[in-house]
Amino acid sequence: MDVAFAFLADSAVVPPDRKLYVLGGGFTTLTMPTLPGRATFAVVAGFRFTAADAKSVHAVEVRLVDAEGKLVLPPATLQFQAAAIPKEQEEITVSTVTYMSPMFGEPGRYRVEYSSSDRLLAGIGLTVAQPPRPGEPALGPRPN
């Protein structure tokens, strides 16, 4: 088992058709009007399973940590049991959506981590920022 993709989104869902529907996906910065403040977002990941993973139970922990590695929220645990994979298919990818609604106390760097058996599978960086105060310059020129 490994991670095929992982990113943050405003909203996401995986209905029974097993397609992944995402709104506002791929951001890496949250601009908070005030801190402390709460933000809600989706953590989206796709887990790839091969025939070697079939019929085994796989547990994956999802954590949101601050720059020092301290938990911001209690971890969530995802469990997978891959069924037999048809030989012509070789692998399957299972998409997941985990919603988080942390209270951020201060601006800075945060990270969502996926791990299994104490092995880091993927990490998604997140910067929490505040808009400039009136009269302060913005953070550099716009690239376009």
N, C-alpha and C positions, 0 to 999 in steps of 0.2 A: 504494500500500500504506500502511495505517496500522494503529494498534493499537486494537482494539475494546474490550479489557479487559486488565487485568494486576493480579495480586495474589499474595500468599504463602499457602501452605497446608502443613499437616502432611504430606499425601500427595495425589497426583493421578495420573491415568492417562488416556490417550486410546487405547482399544482399536480394533480394526478397524471397529467400528460408527461411529467418528468422533465419538461423544458424549464429553463431558468429565465424568469422575467425580472428585469432590473430597471430601476429608475434612479438616476443620479449616481451612477456607479463610477468608481475609480478615483474618488477624492482622497487627498492626503492631509488636508488642513481643515480644521473647524475654526471659524471665527466666531467667538462668543461675544455677545453684546455686553455681558457682565460676568464677572467671576466672583465668587463661586456661581456656577451655573450648570444646568443639566442639559444634556444633548442625547437624542435617541437616533441610532443609526443601525444599519444591517451589516453584519460581517458575513461575507459570501465566500464559499470555498467549494472546490470540486476535488473529490478524493478518487484517485485512480486505483482500481483493483485488477489484478491479473489472475490467471488460473491458480497460481501459487497461493493466493489469498483466499480462495474459495473455501467455504465451510468453516472458516475461523471467525471468531468474534474479535473485532478491533475497537479499542476504546481510544478516543482522542479528546484531549483536554484543551479548552479554549480559555485563554487568560487575557485580561487587559492589565498591563503593568505600566508604571510610570518610568521616568528616566533612571531611577535607582533600582528598578526591578521589583518594586513593591506592588502588590495587588491593589487595583483600584476597585474591582468588583470581585465577588467570589467566582471561582472558575466554574465553567459549564462543562459537562461531559457529554460527548457524542458517542453513540455505539453503532457499529456496523456489523452485519453478518452477511458477507458476500455469498450468494448462491453460486451454483455451478455456472461457469461462463462458457457459452458455446465456443467450440474450437475455431470456428470461422471468425469470431469476434475478437479474440485475443485479450481484450480488456474492456472494462466498463468504467465510466466516471459517474459518481453520485454527487449531485450538487446539494449543498446545504446552506441554510440561512439561519443565522443566530442574531437576534436583536439584543442590543446593549443600550442601557440608559444610565450611564454613569454621571455622577456629580463631579465636575472638574473644579478643583479648588484654586488652581493657578495655571497660567500659561506654561507651555513647555512641550517636551517630546514625550510621547506615549507609544505603546506598541501592543498590538494584538498578536498573540502567539498561539500556534497550534503545536501540540506535542503529543507523543505517544510513547509510553514506556520510557519516560525521561529523555526522549530523543526529540529535539526541535525539528518539526516538519516544515514550518513556514512562519514568517513574521511579517506583519504589515505595520509600517511606521505611520504615526498620526501626530501632527503638530496642532496644539491648541493655542490659538492666538486671540488677541483682542484688537478691535479696530483702533486706528490712531485717534487720539483725543483731538477735539477741535483745535486747530492751530498747529498741530504737529504734522510734519511731512509724512506722506505714505511711505511704505517700505520699498523705495527705489522706483525706477521708471518701468512702465508697462512694456512688455516685449513686442507688442504689435501696435 
